[in-house]
C-alpha cells in the first residue's frame, strides 16, 4: 500500500491511525485538529451528520464534540465549520444532515421542539457560507414512536389530551455553498435512480417504461405525427431530476445503511445512527463529479467515504472513536472501487513513505 502524507501547516497535527490508498484516506483522531492539515480550496464536496447537541453521547472522549453542551458545543463546531469553509473550493458545496430536536420536561421544563436545524443554518451563515438549499426527508412516525417512545406520537395521548400530541421529527439535508465561482462545472445527465423501487413509491426508468410513456404522450399530442419525443437518456435523467428536485424526499430506503453492530464500546452510551446510503449517494451524485474529493469530518462507520469511493470519487474522513474507525476501515476496504487517476488521492499529497501518524 502506498502511504501519502498530507502537507501540514503545523508539526503537531498527527493521526493516531490511518488507512491511505489511491482512492481514499481515513484518519483516526480529532477532526478539529486533523482538518488543519488539509490545504485550502482543495475539497470538491463534503457531507456529514454532526452530533446533535445535547441529544446523544457517542463516546467517553473529552475531545468528542458530542460531550459538549450549550456554548461549548457551538464553540467547537463553529471552529470546524470555519475550517470546512477554508478547505472547500470556491463555488462548491457542503451538505449537513440535521433534524429538529425534542425537548423534555426533565431537561427543558416542557415537551416540545427545538430548532436545531435553524441553529445549524445560522452557524454556517455566520462563518461565511451561503445557505444553498434544503430537503426534508420523510420518516415513518410509527417506527419513530416505537424507537423513541415519545408520548407526542402515541394515539392514546390523542384520547387523553391532544394539546401534547405532535408530528414526528423529519430529517433534513441543509446544503451550503462557499462564495466564489466554481471553476470546474459539475455537468452531465443522471444515469441511475437512487431510491425506492417503483413498487414502493420510486420511479421506473427502464426502457420499457420509456416506450410506454412516449406512446402515451404521442397519443395525447395535438399532432401525433409530428411529435418528437426526448431521447431515452434525456427522458431518464429528467424523470430522476424531478424527484431529486422535490423539497421532500419520500422515496428514501430508510433501512439501507452500513452494518454497524460491531462498532460499539461497552462503556459508551451506545447510539449509532448511520445516515441512509440513498441520501448520501443522491448528494454526491448531485454536487460532485467522478474523481472529485469528498470529505467528511465525522466518519463514523464510514458511510460517506464508502459511498464516495463506490461512486468513483475520492474520499477523506476523520474519526475520533477507535471502534468506529476500525469498523469504517473494514467497511470501505470491502467494496470494489472504480479506477482512479494514477496521480494518487490528492493533488496536494506528498508521495513518500512518511505517514501522518503519531507514535503509539
C-alpha positions in Angstrom: 0.0 0.0 0.0 1.3 3.4 -0.9 1.2 5.9 2.1 0.7 9.5 1.2 1.4 12.3 3.7 -0.8 15.4 3.7 1.1 18.6 3.7 0.7 20.1 7.1 0.6 23.7 8.5 1.5 22.6 12.0 4.0 20.0 13.0 1.8 18.9 16.0 -1.0 17.7 13.8 -0.9 13.9 14.0 -3.3 11.0 13.4 -3.4 8.1 15.8 -4.0 5.6 13.0 -4.7 5.9 9.3 -5.5 4.0 6.1 -4.4 5.7 2.9 -4.9 4.4 -0.6 -5.2 5.9 -4.1 -9.0 6.1 -3.6 -9.4 7.2 0.0 -7.7 8.4 3.1 -9.2 7.9 6.6 -7.6 9.1 9.8 -8.3 8.3 13.5 -8.1 11.4 15.6 -9.7 14.8 16.4 -11.3 16.3 13.3 -10.8 19.8 14.6 -7.1 19.1 14.6 -6.7 16.9 11.6 -8.6 19.2 9.2 -5.9 21.8 9.7 -3.6 19.6 7.7 -5.9 19.9 4.6 -4.8 22.7 2.3 -7.3 25.5 1.5 -9.5 25.3 -1.6 -8.8 21.6 -2.1 -12.1 19.8 -1.4 -14.8 19.4 -4.0 -17.7 18.4 -1.8 -18.4 17.5 1.8 -21.2 15.8 3.7 -21.6 14.8 7.3 -24.0 14.2 10.1 -22.8 16.2 13.2 -23.5 15.3 16.8 -27.0 16.6 17.7 -26.1 18.9 20.6 -27.4 17.6 23.9 -29.2 14.6 22.5 -26.6 11.7 22.4 -23.1 11.0 23.6 -21.1 8.9 21.2 -18.0 8.1 23.3 -16.2 8.9 26.6 -13.5 11.0 24.9 -13.2 14.5 26.3 -12.4 15.7 22.8 -15.7 14.3 21.5 -17.9 17.3 20.4 -21.0 15.3 21.5 -19.8 15.5 25.1 -20.2 19.3 25.0 -23.5 21.1 25.7 -24.6 24.6 25.0 -21.9 27.3 24.2 -19.1 24.7 24.4 -20.6 22.6 21.7 -21.1 25.6 19.4 -17.6 26.9 20.0 -16.1 23.6 18.9 -18.5 23.1 16.0 -18.0 26.8 14.8 -14.3 26.1 14.5 -14.9 23.1 12.4 -17.5 25.0 10.2 -14.9 27.6 9.5 -12.2 25.0 8.6 -14.7 23.3 6.3 -15.1 26.7 4.5 -11.4 27.1 4.2 -10.7 23.7 2.7 -13.7 23.7 0.2 -13.1 25.0 -3.3 -14.9 28.3 -4.2 -18.4 27.8 -5.5 -18.6 24.2 -4.2 -20.9 22.8 -1.6 -21.1 21.0 1.8 -24.2 19.1 3.0 -25.2 18.6 6.6 -27.7 16.1 7.9 -29.8 17.5 10.8 -33.2 17.2 12.4 -35.2 19.2 14.8 -34.7 18.1 18.4 -37.2 17.2 21.1 -37.4 18.9 24.4 -38.3 17.2 27.6 -39.8 18.1 31.0 -36.7 16.9 32.8 -34.1 18.9 30.9 -36.1 21.8 29.5 -39.2 22.0 31.7 -41.6 21.3 28.8 -42.4 18.9 26.0 -41.9 20.4 22.6 -39.3 21.0 19.9 -36.1 22.9 19.5 -35.0 24.4 16.2 -31.6 22.7 15.9 -31.8 22.8 12.1 -32.1 26.6 12.3 -29.2 26.8 14.7 -27.0 24.9 12.3 -28.1 27.1 9.4 -27.2 30.3 11.3 -23.9 28.9 12.4 -22.9 28.2 8.8 -24.1 31.6 7.7 -22.1 33.3 10.5 -19.0 31.5 9.2 -19.4 32.9 5.7 -21.2 30.1 4.0 -24.2 30.7 1.6 -27.4 28.8 2.5 -27.8 27.0 -0.8 -30.8 24.6 -0.4 -32.6 22.1 1.9 -34.6 19.0 1.5 -36.9 17.3 4.1 -36.7 13.5 4.4 -39.9 11.7 5.3 -39.7 9.4 8.3 -42.4 6.9 9.4 -44.0 8.2 12.6 -45.0 4.7 13.7 -41.3 3.5 13.5 -40.2 6.7 15.2 -42.7 6.1 18.1 -41.5 2.6 18.6 -37.9 3.7 18.7 -38.2 6.9 20.8 -41.3 6.0 22.9 -42.4 9.7 22.6 -45.8 10.3 24.0 -46.3 13.0 21.3 -46.7 10.2 18.8 -49.0 7.9 20.9 -52.6 7.5 19.8 -53.6 7.1 23.5 -52.4 10.7 24.0 -54.9 11.8 21.4 -57.6 10.2 23.6 -56.2 12.0 26.7 -55.2 15.5 25.6 -54.1 16.2 22.0 -52.5 19.5 23.1 -49.4 17.4 23.9 -49.6 15.5 20.6 -47.4 16.4 17.6 -45.8 15.2 14.4 -42.7 13.1 14.1 -39.3 14.7 13.6 -38.2 14.7 10.0 -34.6 14.6 8.8 -33.2 17.4 6.7 -30.2 17.9 4.4 -29.2 21.5 4.5 -26.6 22.4 2.0 -24.2 25.4 1.9 -22.1 26.9 -0.8 -18.7 28.6 -0.4 -18.7 32.1 -2.0 -17.0 32.4 -5.4 -17.2 30.9 -8.8 -17.0 27.1 -9.5 -14.1 26.7 -12.0 -15.0 23.1 -12.8 -18.7 22.7 -13.7 -20.4 19.5 -12.5 -22.2 18.6 -15.7 -23.9 15.7 -17.3 -27.2 13.9 -17.0 -28.4 11.4 -14.4 -27.8 7.8 -15.5 -29.2 5.9 -12.4 -32.0 6.2 -9.9 -31.1 6.1 -6.3 -34.1 5.4 -4.1 -37.1 3.1 -3.6 -38.3 0.7 -6.2 -41.2 1.7 -8.4 -43.5 -0.7 -6.5 -42.5 1.1 -3.2 -43.1 4.6 -4.4 -40.0 5.2 -6.5 -39.8 5.5 -10.3 -39.3 3.1 -13.2 -36.6 4.3 -15.6 -36.4 1.1 -17.7 -36.5 1.3 -21.4 -39.9 -0.5 -21.3 -41.3 2.3 -19.1 -39.8 4.8 -21.5 -41.6 3.2 -24.5 -44.9 3.2 -22.6 -44.6 6.8 -21.6 -43.6 8.0 -25.0 -46.5 6.1 -26.6 -49.0 7.7 -24.2 -47.5 11.2 -24.8 -47.6 10.8 -28.5 -51.2 9.6 -28.4 -52.2 12.6 -26.3 -50.3 15.1 -28.5 -52.3 17.6 -30.7 -50.2 16.4 -33.7 -49.0 12.8 -33.1 -47.4 12.5 -36.5 -45.0 15.4 -35.7 -44.4 14.5 -32.0 -40.7 14.5 -31.2 -40.0 12.5 -28.0 -37.0 13.0 -25.8 -34.2 10.5 -26.3 -34.2 7.8 -23.8 -31.2 9.1 -21.8 -32.7 12.6 -21.5 -36.1 11.2 -20.5 -34.5 9.1 -17.8 -32.4 12.0 -16.5 -35.4 14.4 -16.4 -37.5 11.8 -14.5 -34.8 11.3 -11.9 -34.2 15.1 -11.6 -37.9 15.8 -11.0 -37.7 13.5 -7.9 -34.4 14.9 -6.7 -35.6 18.4 -7.1 -38.5 17.8 -4.8 -38.3 19.7 -1.4 -39.5 16.5 0.3 -37.8 13.1 -0.3 -40.4 10.4 0.4 -38.6 7.7 -1.5 -35.5 7.1 0.6 -34.9 3.5 1.7 -34.8 4.0 5.4 -33.0 0.7 6.3 -30.3 1.0 3.6 -27.4 1.7 5.9 -24.0 0.2 6.5 -23.8 -2.6 9.0 -22.7 -1.2 12.3 -23.2 -3.5 15.3 -19.5 -4.3 15.8 -18.6 -0.7 16.3 -19.9 -0.4 19.9 -17.8 0.0 23.0 -19.1 -1.4 26.3 -18.6 1.8 28.3 -20.0 4.2 25.7 -23.6 5.5 25.6 -24.3 3.4 22.6 -26.0 5.4 19.9 -25.1 4.6 16.3 -27.3 6.0 13.6 -25.6 5.9 10.2 -27.2 8.1 7.5 -29.0 6.2 4.8 -26.8 5.5 1.8 -29.6 6.7 -0.5 -29.3 10.2 1.0 -25.5 10.3 0.8 -25.4 9.0 -2.8 -28.0 11.5 -4.0 -26.0 14.4 -2.6 -22.8 13.0 -4.0 -24.4 12.5 -7.4 -25.9 16.0 -7.4 -23.0 18.0 -6.2 -19.8 16.3 -7.2 -18.2 14.7 -10.3 -16.2 11.5 -10.8 -12.7 11.9 -9.5 -13.7 14.7 -7.0 -12.5 14.7 -3.4 -15.4 14.2 -0.9 -14.7 15.0 2.8 -16.5 14.1 6.0 -15.3 15.4 9.4 -17.3 12.8 11.3 -16.5 9.5 9.6 -18.4 7.2 12.0 -18.5 3.8 10.4 -17.5 5.1 7.0 -20.8 5.7 5.1 -19.8 8.9 3.4 -16.4 7.7 2.3 -17.8 4.3 1.3 -20.3 5.9 -1.0 -17.9 8.4 -2.4 -15.4 5.7 -3.4 -18.1 3.3 -4.7 -19.3 6.2 -7.0 -15.9 6.9 -8.4 -14.9 9.8 -6.2 -12.0 10.0 -3.7 -12.9 10.2 0.0 -11.3 11.6 3.1 -12.6 11.2 6.6 -11.7 11.8 10.2 -13.0 9.7 13.2 -12.1 10.1 16.9 -13.6 6.8 18.2 -11.3 3.8 17.7 -14.0 1.2 17.3 -15.8 3.3 14.7 -12.6 3.9 12.9 -11.8 0.2 12.8 -15.3 -0.6 11.5 -15.1 2.1 8.9 -11.8 0.7 7.6 -13.4 -2.8 7.3 -16.5 -1.4 5.5 -14.6 0.7 3.0 -12.0 -2.0 2.3 -14.8 -4.5 1.5 -16.1 -2.7 -1.6 -14.9 -2.8 -5.1 -13.7 0.5 -6.5 -13.6 2.2 -9.9 -10.3 3.0 -11.5 -8.9 6.4 -10.4 -6.2 8.7 -11.8 -2.7 7.3 -11.2 -1.6 10.5 -9.6 -2.9 9.3 -6.2 -5.6 10.5 -3.8 -4.9 14.2 -3.7 -3.0 16.7 -5.8 -1.7 18.2 -2.6 -0.4 14.8 -1.3 3.4 14.3 -1.0 4.1 10.8 -2.4 6.6 9.5 0.2 6.6 6.8 2.9 6.1 9.1 5.9 2.6 8.6 7.3 0.7 11.4 9.1 0.7 9.4 12.3 1.7 9.7 16.0 3.7 7.1 17.8 1.5 4.5 19.6 
